[in-house]
Amino acid sequence: MVHRGGGQRFDVLCVGDVATDVYIALSPDEAQVVEGPDGLRLDMAFGAKLPFDRTVTVEAGGNAANAAVAIARLGLRTALVSYVGGDALGRDILAALHREGIDTSLVRLDHNEPTNKHFVLWLDGERTILVRHEHYDYHWPHLRPSEIPEWLYLSSVGRDTHGYEEEIADFLDESPEVQLAFQPGTYQLEEGPEVLRRLYRRTSLLVCNVEEAARITGLGNGVDNVALLGALHELGPRQVVVTDSVAGAVASDGRRRFEVPAFPDPSPPLDRTGAGDAFAATVAAGLARHMQLDEALRRAPVNAASVVQRVGTQAGLLDDKALEEQLAGAPPGFSVRAVDVETCVGSSSPTVAPTAQARP
């Protein structure tokens, strides 16, 4: 099954593993969150048969698919490079992407491996995800001129895929006009920035959360945002965004630093899974539409806030019209705040000016 969105060049080509995500809503009577010596732990009876509340299936999940769906709904020509097994789950993933208008002609079927399947244990709005990345025969495809995108969005791939990542870096070297958005996944964080230095140096937009940023830079937790953003820039990315859950996000384009708050929740979050993907993809979509970083940042919290109101990573993703309508109804205090980096040198109290106000 192949879907091709015409002969036009892609705006964004998303790259990464996809999976069927099965959400299992745990019963609060059977599972609890407890404080352990190394943080919070999910506590359930061992060796028992435990009832659960319900299940929800996201047919085409994973960081890359979540990003592709988010970007496609915002109106950009979107394609995906990925691998699925030659099984029913793989066909279901292709069908789900097809319904979203995503070009799947570069998704490869591997008849020797099953399709990735993840299980999301969901309790009180938070989740623990059981993941397994199958070992596909990863190779970067040869892209025809009509398939070379304006932006390549790289996210999570499986373990031991450094050769594949090097092939992607080779493609980017051969295609200097292509912009790279990089949202590192679990195994890419394990590899570290030195192993992936070619990708970091080629990155136009790096998006990660604050814990991941501390790990990438080696600075550890509790480092101030100025040092964290600076250390990420030193790896090569030209624009950096670091999210921090309900605290919002900080960003930098090397000249100015930005702060954006979380968008107000209309009701308590139902499921936080996918909020980071929604945020990152919305920023990337804005830049692909030639917005400035602050304008793209203004839109991202809206999509993230919408996602947490629904179960699953994609049900709450907005199209462009709905996003603008919600942004038009933002409270007066919702804005992106900017600091001119050059004016901050030697100053303990730089001038902070609002930019990118919420507006119709």
C-alpha positions in Angstrom: 0.0 0.0 0.0 1.5 3.3 -1.1 0.2 6.8 -0.9 1.9 9.6 -2.8 0.8 13.2 -2.5 1.5 14.2 -6.1 4.8 15.1 -7.7 5.5 18.2 -5.5 8.5 18.3 -3.3 7.9 17.4 0.4 7.8 20.2 2.9 8.9 17.8 5.7 10.2 14.2 5.5 9.9 12.5 8.9 12.4 9.8 9.8 12.2 7.3 12.6 10.7 4.1 13.9 6.9 3.7 14.0 4.9 1.3 16.2 1.4 0.3 17.1 0.7 1.7 20.6 -1.7 -0.1 22.8 -2.9 1.9 25.8 -3.9 0.0 28.8 -5.8 2.1 31.4 -4.9 0.6 34.7 -7.4 0.5 37.5 -6.4 2.7 40.5 -7.6 -0.2 42.7 -5.0 -2.5 41.2 -2.0 -0.2 40.6 -0.5 2.6 42.5 2.4 5.0 42.1 4.9 4.8 45.0 8.1 6.6 46.0 11.1 4.4 45.5 14.8 5.0 46.2 15.4 6.2 42.6 12.1 7.9 42.0 8.5 7.0 41.4 7.6 3.4 40.8 4.5 1.7 39.4 3.4 -0.9 41.9 1.2 -3.8 41.0 0.7 -7.3 42.4 3.1 -9.8 40.9 1.8 -13.1 39.6 -1.8 -12.0 39.7 -4.6 -11.5 37.2 -5.4 -7.8 37.4 -8.5 -6.2 35.9 -8.0 -3.0 33.8 -10.4 -0.3 32.8 -10.0 -0.2 29.0 -7.7 -0.2 26.0 -7.1 2.4 23.3 -5.0 1.6 20.2 -3.0 4.2 18.2 -2.3 2.3 14.9 0.6 4.4 13.8 2.5 5.7 16.9 6.0 6.4 17.8 7.8 9.8 17.6 8.2 9.9 13.9 4.6 9.0 13.1 3.3 11.4 15.8 5.4 14.2 14.3 4.3 13.3 10.7 0.6 13.4 11.7 1.0 16.7 13.6 2.8 18.3 10.6 0.4 16.9 8.0 -2.7 18.2 10.0 -1.1 21.7 10.0 -1.2 21.6 6.2 2.3 20.7 5.1 3.3 18.1 2.5 4.6 15.4 4.7 6.2 12.0 4.1 7.7 9.3 6.2 10.9 7.2 6.0 10.5 4.1 8.2 10.2 0.3 8.5 7.4 -2.0 9.3 7.0 -5.7 9.2 5.1 -7.5 6.4 2.3 -8.3 8.8 -1.2 -7.1 9.6 0.1 -4.4 12.0 2.3 -3.0 9.3 -0.5 -2.8 6.9 -2.7 -1.1 9.5 0.1 1.5 10.1 0.3 2.3 6.4 -3.5 2.6 6.2 -3.6 5.0 9.2 -0.9 7.2 7.7 -2.7 7.2 4.4 -5.8 8.5 6.1 -3.8 11.4 7.4 -2.6 12.3 3.9 1.0 11.3 4.6 3.1 9.9 1.8 4.2 6.3 2.6 6.1 5.5 -0.5 9.4 5.5 1.4 8.2 3.2 4.2 9.8 -0.2 3.7 8.3 -3.5 4.5 10.6 -6.0 6.2 9.2 -9.5 5.8 11.8 -11.0 8.2 10.8 -8.9 11.2 7.5 -8.1 12.9 6.1 -4.6 13.2 7.0 -2.7 16.4 4.4 -2.9 19.1 4.5 -0.9 22.3 2.3 -1.1 25.4 1.4 2.1 27.4 0.5 1.5 31.0 -1.7 4.5 31.7 -2.7 5.7 35.2 -3.9 9.1 36.5 -2.8 10.9 33.4 0.8 9.6 33.4 2.2 6.6 31.6 4.9 3.9 31.7 5.7 2.6 28.2 7.0 -0.9 27.4 8.9 -0.5 24.2 10.7 -2.9 21.8 12.4 -1.8 18.6 12.7 -4.7 16.1 16.0 -5.1 14.2 15.3 -3.9 10.7 17.8 -3.8 7.9 18.1 0.0 7.9 19.4 1.7 4.8 18.8 5.3 3.7 16.7 5.3 0.5 17.8 7.0 -2.7 15.6 10.0 -3.1 14.6 11.4 -6.4 14.7 15.2 -6.9 10.9 15.4 -6.3 11.4 13.6 -3.0 14.1 15.7 -1.5 12.4 17.7 1.3 12.9 21.3 2.5 13.1 19.9 6.1 14.1 16.5 7.4 12.7 15.6 10.8 14.8 12.9 12.6 13.6 11.2 15.7 13.8 7.9 17.5 15.3 4.9 15.7 16.3 1.5 17.0 19.4 0.4 18.8 22.7 -0.2 16.9 21.7 2.0 14.0 24.7 4.2 13.9 25.5 3.1 10.3 22.0 4.3 9.3 22.5 7.6 11.0 25.8 8.0 9.2 24.0 7.4 5.9 21.5 10.2 6.9 24.4 12.5 7.7 25.9 11.7 4.2 22.6 12.6 2.6 22.5 15.9 4.5 26.1 16.6 3.4 25.1 16.0 -0.2 21.9 18.1 0.2 23.0 21.4 1.9 19.6 23.0 1.1 17.8 20.5 3.4 17.2 21.8 6.9 17.4 19.2 9.8 15.1 19.1 12.8 16.4 16.7 15.4 14.4 15.3 18.3 16.7 12.6 19.8 15.1 9.3 20.9 16.1 6.9 23.6 18.9 5.2 21.8 20.2 8.4 20.2 20.6 9.8 23.7 22.5 6.6 24.7 24.9 7.1 21.8 25.7 10.6 23.0 26.6 13.7 21.0 30.2 12.7 20.2 29.0 9.6 18.2 26.3 11.7 16.5 28.4 14.8 16.1 27.8 15.0 12.4 24.1 15.2 12.9 24.3 17.7 15.8 26.6 19.9 13.7 24.1 19.8 10.8 21.0 20.5 12.9 18.9 23.6 12.2 16.5 22.9 15.0 17.1 20.7 18.1 14.2 19.9 20.4 14.5 18.0 23.7 13.2 18.1 27.2 15.2 19.5 30.1 16.2 16.1 31.4 17.4 15.1 28.0 19.3 18.4 27.5 21.1 17.8 30.8 22.1 14.3 29.6 23.2 15.4 26.1 25.4 18.2 27.5 26.7 16.2 30.5 25.9 19.2 32.7 23.5 17.3 34.9 20.2 18.4 36.4 19.7 21.9 38.0 21.8 23.8 35.5 20.4 27.2 34.6 18.8 27.6 31.2 21.5 30.0 29.9 24.2 27.5 30.4 22.1 24.6 29.1 21.1 26.4 25.9 24.7 27.6 25.4 26.1 24.0 25.8 23.6 22.7 23.3 24.5 25.4 20.8 28.2 24.4 21.1 27.3 21.0 19.7 26.3 22.7 16.5 22.5 23.2 16.4 21.6 26.7 15.2 18.2 26.8 17.0 17.5 25.0 20.3 14.3 24.4 22.1 14.2 22.8 25.6 10.8 21.9 27.0 10.0 21.5 30.7 6.5 20.1 31.0 4.1 22.5 32.8 6.9 25.1 33.2 6.8 25.7 29.5 9.9 25.9 27.3 13.0 28.0 26.6 14.7 28.4 23.3 17.5 30.2 21.6 18.5 31.1 18.0 22.0 32.1 19.1 21.1 35.8 19.1 18.0 35.8 21.3 16.7 33.6 24.1 13.0 32.9 24.3 10.6 31.8 27.1 7.1 30.5 26.4 4.7 29.3 29.1 2.6 26.2 28.9 -0.8 26.9 27.3 -3.6 26.8 29.9 -5.4 23.5 30.2 -9.2 23.8 29.8 -9.5 20.8 32.2 -7.0 18.5 34.0 -4.8 16.6 31.5 -6.1 13.2 30.7 -2.9 11.7 29.1 0.4 13.5 28.7 1.8 11.0 26.2 2.7 12.7 23.0 2.7 16.3 24.3 6.5 16.6 23.6 6.1 15.3 20.1 3.2 17.7 19.4 5.3 20.6 20.7 8.4 19.7 18.7 6.5 19.0 15.5 4.6 22.2 15.7 7.8 24.2 16.1 9.3 22.4 13.1 6.1 23.0 11.0 6.2 26.7 11.8 9.8 27.0 10.7 9.0 24.9 7.5 6.4 27.6 6.8 9.1 30.2 7.2 8.0 31.6 10.5 10.5 33.1 12.9 11.4 30.9 15.9 9.3 33.0 18.3 6.2 32.7 16.2 6.6 29.0 15.9 7.1 28.8 19.6 3.9 30.7 20.2 1.9 27.9 18.4 3.6 24.9 19.9 2.1 24.9 23.5 -1.4 25.1 22.0 -1.0 21.8 20.2 0.6 20.2 23.2 -2.2 21.3 25.5 -4.7 19.9 23.1 -3.0 16.5 22.9 -3.1 16.0 26.7 -6.9 16.4 26.7 -7.4 13.1 24.8 -6.1 9.6 25.3 -3.3 8.7 22.9 -0.7 10.7 21.0 -2.7 11.9 18.0 -6.4 12.2 18.8 -5.9 15.8 20.1 -3.6 17.1 17.4 -5.1 20.2 15.8 -5.3 21.4 12.2 -4.2 24.9 11.4 -7.6 26.5 11.7 -8.4 24.9 15.1 -4.9 25.9 16.4 -5.4 29.5 15.4 -8.9 29.6 16.9 -7.5 28.3 20.2 -4.6 30.7 20.1 -7.0 33.6 19.5 -8.7 32.7 22.7 -5.5 32.7 24.8 -5.4 34.7 28.0 -3.8 38.1 27.7 -0.6 37.0 29.5 0.2 34.3 27.1 3.2 35.4 25.0 6.7 34.5 24.0 9.3 36.6 25.9 12.6 37.4 24.3 16.0 38.4 25.6 18.7 39.8 23.4 21.7 37.6 24.2 24.2 40.3 23.3 22.6 42.7 25.8 22.9 40.1 28.5 26.7 40.0 28.5 27.9 41.4 31.8 24.4 42.3 32.9 22.6 40.6 35.8 19.2 42.1 34.8 18.8 42.2 31.0 15.8 43.8 29.5 13.1 41.2 28.7 10.6 42.2 26.1 7.4 40.4 25.1 7.2 39.2 21.5 4.9 37.0 19.5 1.8 37.9 21.5 -1.3 35.7 21.4 -3.5 37.4 18.9 -6.3 36.6 16.4 
